[in-house]
Amino acid sequence: MLRRPVLFRQRALIGAGIAFAVAMLLWNIPQLDFIVYPVRLFVTFVHESGHGLAALFSGGHFERLDVFANGSGLALTAGGSRALILMGGYLGAALFGAALFYAANTIPHSRVISLILGVVIVAITLFYTTFISTAFFVGLAMGVGLFVLGSRAHDDINLILLNVLAMLTGLNAVLDLVFLVGNTSASIGAVRNDAAQFSVEFAPFVPAAVWAALWAGLAILMLGAAVWFSVIRPRRVL
């Protein structure tokens, strides 16, 4: 009886890994980009929310977040720790993925996670996005979708889909950071990417690629810790 939940977690992990592998292939086939397009927009939503929440956590204000149709985004903040705010985007997305993966594989009733997460995302949408905007529709659709998932779907379905969402979000943050290591000039119009902006404001003598690599390493550690403590370690103890 003790091994049954462990085996189920293993199946869910394998299923999430396969789903992410498929998504990776789709991301490299431009003609099929429309399939993962909603996921890209949600990852941006989480990324920009990370900037805003970092501002709130450090004593500042989170004014608004935007998600653009091309998959980029922008968070407007005031006050708080500028360093934490700049790091909060990529690392916030990675932390979201890691925390969601850990929670989904350690909390017995995954439907509760979907319900709570759905409510949180809808709340962020209503408070921090502009009505009838891309960010508004992305947040509302994902929040309501998660709430319906938690209300209607079986625990097993919730677990698998939450694992998929966690891995896609967390690992996408890692992939974006790895991309920045070799492409630190990538930007949104005249707006520098977070690593380049961090380098300019806080350590101009340290290349932006170094900060991107450091953040990527931290993101990988967070995701690895989530997998270890929620899936691998319990099996070793048994």
The 8 nearest C-alpha neighbors of each residue, nearest first, counted from 0:
[[1, 2, 3, 4, 5, 6, 237, 7],
 [0, 2, 3, 4, 5, 237, 6, 234],
 [3, 1, 5, 0, 4, 6, 237, 234],
 [2, 4, 6, 5, 0, 1, 7, 8],
 [5, 3, 7, 6, 2, 8, 1, 0],
 [6, 4, 8, 2, 7, 3, 9, 234],
 [7, 5, 9, 3, 8, 4, 2, 10],
 [6, 8, 4, 10, 9, 5, 11, 3],
 [9, 7, 11, 5, 6, 10, 12, 4],
 [8, 10, 6, 12, 7, 11, 13, 5],
 [11, 9, 7, 13, 12, 8, 14, 6],
 [12, 10, 8, 14, 159, 9, 13, 15],
 [13, 11, 9, 15, 14, 10, 8, 16],
 [14, 12, 16, 10, 15, 11, 17, 9],
 [13, 15, 11, 17, 12, 16, 10, 18],
 [16, 14, 163, 18, 12, 13, 17, 162],
 [17, 15, 13, 19, 18, 14, 12, 20],
 [16, 18, 20, 14, 19, 15, 13, 21],
 [19, 17, 15, 21, 16, 20, 14, 22],
 [18, 20, 22, 16, 21, 17, 23, 167],
 [21, 19, 17, 23, 22, 18, 16, 24],
 [22, 20, 24, 18, 19, 23, 17, 25],
 [21, 23, 19, 25, 24, 20, 26, 18],
 [24, 22, 20, 26, 21, 25, 19, 27],
 [25, 23, 21, 27, 22, 26, 20, 28],
 [24, 26, 22, 28, 27, 23, 31, 21],
 [27, 25, 23, 24, 28, 32, 22, 29],
 [26, 28, 24, 25, 29, 23, 32, 31],
 [27, 29, 25, 30, 26, 31, 32, 24],
 [30, 28, 32, 31, 27, 26, 25, 33],
 [29, 31, 28, 32, 33, 25, 27, 26],
 [32, 30, 29, 33, 28, 34, 25, 26],
 [31, 33, 29, 34, 30, 35, 36, 26],
 [32, 34, 36, 31, 35, 30, 37, 29],
 [35, 33, 32, 36, 31, 37, 25, 38],
 [36, 34, 38, 37, 33, 32, 39, 22],
 [35, 37, 33, 39, 38, 34, 32, 40],
 [38, 36, 40, 39, 35, 41, 34, 33],
 [39, 37, 41, 35, 40, 36, 42, 167],
 [40, 38, 36, 42, 37, 41, 70, 43],
 [39, 41, 43, 37, 38, 70, 42, 44],
 [40, 42, 44, 38, 43, 39, 45, 37],
 [43, 41, 45, 39, 44, 40, 168, 46],
 [44, 42, 46, 40, 41, 45, 72, 47],
 [43, 45, 41, 42, 47, 46, 48, 40],
 [46, 44, 48, 42, 43, 47, 92, 49],
 [47, 45, 88, 43, 49, 92, 48, 44],
 [46, 48, 50, 49, 74, 44, 45, 88],
 [47, 49, 45, 51, 50, 46, 52, 44],
 [48, 50, 91, 88, 87, 46, 52, 47],
 [51, 49, 87, 84, 88, 47, 53, 48],
 [52, 50, 61, 48, 54, 53, 49, 76],
 [51, 53, 55, 49, 54, 50, 56, 48],
 [54, 52, 56, 84, 50, 51, 55, 87],
 [53, 55, 59, 79, 51, 52, 57, 56],
 [54, 56, 59, 52, 58, 60, 53, 57],
 [55, 57, 53, 54, 58, 52, 59, 79],
 [58, 56, 79, 54, 55, 80, 59, 53],
 [57, 59, 79, 55, 56, 54, 60, 78],
 [79, 60, 58, 78, 54, 55, 77, 57],
 [59, 61, 77, 55, 76, 54, 62, 78],
 [62, 60, 76, 51, 63, 54, 55, 75],
 [61, 63, 76, 75, 60, 127, 64, 77],
 [64, 62, 127, 75, 128, 74, 61, 65],
 [63, 65, 74, 128, 73, 127, 75, 47],
 [64, 66, 73, 72, 134, 74, 67, 128],
 [67, 65, 72, 134, 133, 71, 44, 43],
 [68, 66, 71, 69, 72, 70, 133, 65],
 [67, 69, 70, 66, 133, 71, 40, 72],
 [70, 68, 67, 71, 40, 66, 72, 36],
 [71, 69, 40, 68, 67, 39, 43, 72],
 [72, 70, 67, 69, 66, 43, 187, 73],
 [73, 71, 66, 65, 67, 43, 47, 70],
 [72, 74, 65, 64, 47, 66, 75, 71],
 [75, 73, 64, 47, 63, 65, 76, 51],
 [74, 76, 63, 62, 64, 61, 73, 77],
 [77, 75, 61, 62, 60, 51, 74, 54],
 [78, 76, 60, 59, 79, 61, 75, 62],
 [79, 77, 59, 60, 80, 76, 54, 58],
 [59, 78, 80, 57, 58, 54, 81, 77],
 [79, 81, 83, 82, 57, 84, 54, 78],
 [80, 82, 84, 83, 79, 85, 78, 54],
 [81, 83, 85, 80, 84, 86, 197, 201],
 [84, 82, 86, 80, 85, 81, 87, 53],
 [83, 85, 50, 87, 81, 53, 82, 86],
 [84, 86, 82, 87, 83, 193, 81, 88],
 [87, 85, 83, 84, 88, 90, 82, 89],
 [86, 88, 50, 91, 49, 84, 90, 85],
 [89, 87, 46, 49, 50, 91, 86, 90],
 [88, 90, 92, 91, 172, 46, 87, 93],
 [89, 91, 93, 87, 92, 88, 94, 86],
 [90, 92, 49, 87, 94, 88, 89, 93],
 [91, 93, 95, 46, 89, 90, 94, 45],
 [92, 94, 169, 90, 96, 218, 95, 91],
 [95, 93, 91, 97, 96, 92, 98, 90],
 [96, 94, 92, 98, 93, 97, 99, 91],
 [95, 97, 169, 165, 93, 99, 94, 168],
 [96, 98, 222, 94, 100, 225, 99, 95],
 [99, 97, 101, 95, 100, 96, 94, 102],
 [98, 100, 102, 96, 101, 97, 165, 103],
 [101, 99, 97, 103, 165, 98, 102, 162],
 [100, 102, 225, 98, 229, 104, 99, 103],
 [103, 101, 99, 105, 104, 100, 106, 98],
 [104, 102, 100, 101, 109, 105, 106, 158],
 [103, 105, 101, 102, 229, 106, 100, 8],
 [104, 106, 102, 103, 229, 101, 107, 230],
 [105, 107, 102, 108, 103, 104, 109, 112],
 [108, 106, 109, 105, 104, 103, 154, 110],
 [109, 107, 110, 106, 111, 154, 112, 103],
 [108, 110, 112, 111, 158, 154, 103, 157],
 [111, 109, 149, 113, 112, 108, 154, 157],
 [110, 112, 114, 109, 113, 108, 115, 149],
 [113, 111, 109, 115, 110, 114, 116, 103],
 [112, 114, 149, 110, 116, 145, 111, 115],
 [115, 113, 146, 149, 111, 117, 112, 116],
 [114, 116, 118, 112, 117, 113, 111, 119],
 [117, 115, 119, 113, 118, 114, 112, 120],
 [116, 118, 142, 145, 146, 114, 120, 115],
 [117, 119, 121, 115, 116, 120, 122, 114],
 [120, 118, 122, 116, 121, 117, 115, 123],
 [119, 121, 142, 123, 117, 122, 118, 138],
 [120, 122, 124, 142, 118, 123, 119, 139],
 [121, 123, 119, 125, 124, 120, 118, 126],
 [124, 122, 120, 126, 121, 125, 127, 119],
 [125, 123, 121, 128, 122, 138, 127, 126],
 [124, 126, 122, 123, 127, 121, 128, 135],
 [127, 125, 123, 124, 122, 128, 63, 129],
 [126, 128, 63, 124, 123, 125, 64, 62],
 [129, 127, 124, 64, 63, 135, 134, 125],
 [128, 130, 132, 135, 131, 127, 134, 63],
 [129, 131, 132, 135, 128, 125, 136, 134],
 [132, 130, 135, 129, 136, 133, 134, 128],
 [131, 133, 135, 134, 130, 129, 136, 128],
 [134, 132, 136, 135, 66, 137, 67, 68],
 [135, 133, 66, 137, 132, 65, 136, 138],
 [136, 134, 132, 138, 133, 128, 137, 124],
 [135, 137, 139, 133, 134, 138, 140, 132],
 [138, 136, 134, 140, 135, 139, 133, 141],
 [139, 137, 141, 124, 135, 140, 136, 142],
 [138, 140, 136, 142, 121, 141, 137, 143],
 [139, 141, 137, 143, 138, 142, 136, 144],
 [142, 140, 144, 138, 139, 143, 145, 137],
 [143, 141, 117, 121, 120, 139, 145, 144],
 [142, 144, 146, 140, 145, 141, 139, 117],
 [145, 143, 141, 147, 142, 146, 140, 148],
 [144, 146, 117, 148, 113, 142, 147, 143],
 [147, 145, 114, 117, 143, 149, 148, 144],
 [146, 148, 150, 144, 149, 145, 151, 143],
 [149, 147, 145, 152, 146, 151, 150, 144],
 [148, 150, 110, 113, 114, 146, 147, 151],
 [151, 149, 147, 148, 146, 152, 110, 114],
 [152, 150, 148, 149, 147, 153, 146, 110],
 [151, 153, 148, 149, 156, 150, 157, 154],
 [152, 154, 156, 155, 157, 151, 110, 149],
 [155, 153, 157, 156, 110, 109, 158, 108],
 [156, 154, 158, 157, 153, 159, 109, 152],
 [157, 155, 159, 153, 158, 154, 160, 152],
 [156, 158, 154, 160, 155, 159, 161, 109],
 [159, 157, 155, 161, 156, 160, 109, 103],
 [158, 160, 162, 156, 11, 161, 157, 163],
 [161, 159, 163, 157, 162, 158, 164, 156],
 [162, 160, 164, 158, 163, 159, 157, 165],
 [163, 161, 165, 159, 160, 164, 100, 15],
 [162, 164, 15, 160, 166, 161, 165, 167],
 [163, 165, 161, 167, 162, 166, 168, 160],
 [166, 164, 96, 162, 168, 100, 163, 167],
 [165, 167, 169, 163, 168, 164, 170, 96],
 [168, 166, 164, 170, 165, 171, 169, 163],
 [167, 169, 171, 165, 96, 166, 42, 170],
 [170, 168, 96, 93, 166, 172, 171, 167],
 [169, 171, 173, 172, 167, 166, 168, 174],
 [170, 172, 174, 168, 173, 169, 167, 175],
 [171, 173, 175, 170, 169, 174, 89, 93],
 [174, 172, 170, 176, 171, 215, 175, 218],
 [175, 173, 171, 177, 176, 172, 178, 170],
 [176, 174, 178, 172, 173, 177, 171, 179],
 [175, 177, 179, 173, 178, 174, 215, 211],
 [176, 178, 174, 180, 179, 175, 173, 215],
 [179, 177, 175, 176, 180, 181, 182, 174],
 [178, 180, 182, 183, 176, 181, 177, 211],
 [181, 179, 208, 177, 178, 211, 182, 212],
 [182, 180, 179, 178, 183, 208, 177, 184],
 [183, 181, 179, 184, 185, 180, 178, 208],
 [182, 184, 179, 185, 180, 208, 181, 207],
 [183, 185, 182, 186, 195, 191, 192, 179],
 [186, 184, 183, 182, 192, 179, 191, 187],
 [187, 185, 191, 192, 190, 188, 184, 189],
 [188, 186, 190, 189, 191, 71, 192, 185],
 [187, 189, 190, 186, 191, 185, 192, 71],
 [188, 190, 187, 191, 186, 192, 185, 184],
 [191, 189, 187, 188, 186, 192, 196, 193],
 [192, 190, 186, 196, 195, 189, 193, 187],
 [191, 193, 186, 195, 194, 196, 185, 190],
 [192, 194, 196, 195, 85, 197, 191, 86],
 [195, 193, 197, 207, 196, 211, 192, 210],
 [196, 194, 207, 198, 197, 192, 193, 191],
 [195, 197, 193, 199, 198, 194, 191, 192],
 [198, 196, 194, 200, 195, 199, 201, 193],
 [197, 199, 202, 203, 195, 207, 196, 201],
 [200, 198, 203, 196, 197, 201, 202, 195],
 [201, 199, 197, 198, 196, 202, 203, 82],
 [200, 202, 198, 197, 199, 203, 82, 196],
 [201, 203, 198, 204, 205, 199, 200, 197],
 [204, 202, 199, 198, 205, 201, 200, 206],
 [203, 205, 202, 206, 198, 199, 201, 207],
 [204, 206, 203, 202, 198, 207, 209, 210],
 [207, 205, 208, 209, 204, 198, 203, 210],
 [206, 208, 195, 194, 210, 198, 209, 183],
 [209, 207, 180, 211, 206, 210, 212, 183],
 [210, 208, 212, 207, 211, 206, 213, 205],
 [211, 209, 213, 207, 212, 208, 194, 214],
 [210, 212, 208, 214, 209, 213, 180, 194],
 [213, 211, 215, 209, 210, 214, 180, 208],
 [214, 212, 210, 216, 215, 211, 209, 217],
 [213, 215, 217, 211, 216, 212, 218, 210],
 [214, 216, 212, 218, 213, 173, 176, 217],
 [215, 217, 213, 219, 214, 218, 212, 220],
 [218, 216, 220, 214, 219, 215, 221, 213],
 [217, 219, 215, 221, 93, 220, 216, 90],
 [218, 220, 216, 222, 217, 221, 223, 215],
 [221, 219, 223, 217, 218, 222, 224, 216],
 [222, 220, 224, 218, 219, 223, 97, 217],
 [221, 223, 97, 225, 219, 224, 220, 218],
 [222, 224, 220, 226, 225, 221, 219, 227],
 [225, 223, 227, 221, 222, 226, 220, 228],
 [224, 226, 101, 222, 97, 223, 228, 227],
 [227, 225, 223, 229, 224, 230, 228, 222],
 [228, 226, 231, 224, 225, 232, 229, 230],
 [227, 229, 232, 225, 226, 230, 224, 231],
 [230, 228, 101, 226, 104, 227, 225, 105],
 [229, 231, 226, 227, 233, 232, 228, 8],
 [230, 232, 227, 234, 233, 228, 229, 235],
 [231, 233, 235, 228, 234, 227, 230, 236],
 [234, 232, 236, 235, 231, 230, 237, 229],
 [233, 235, 237, 232, 231, 236, 5, 230],
 [236, 234, 232, 237, 233, 231, 230, 227],
 [237, 235, 233, 234, 232, 231, 230, 228],
 [236, 234, 235, 233, 2, 1, 232, 5]]
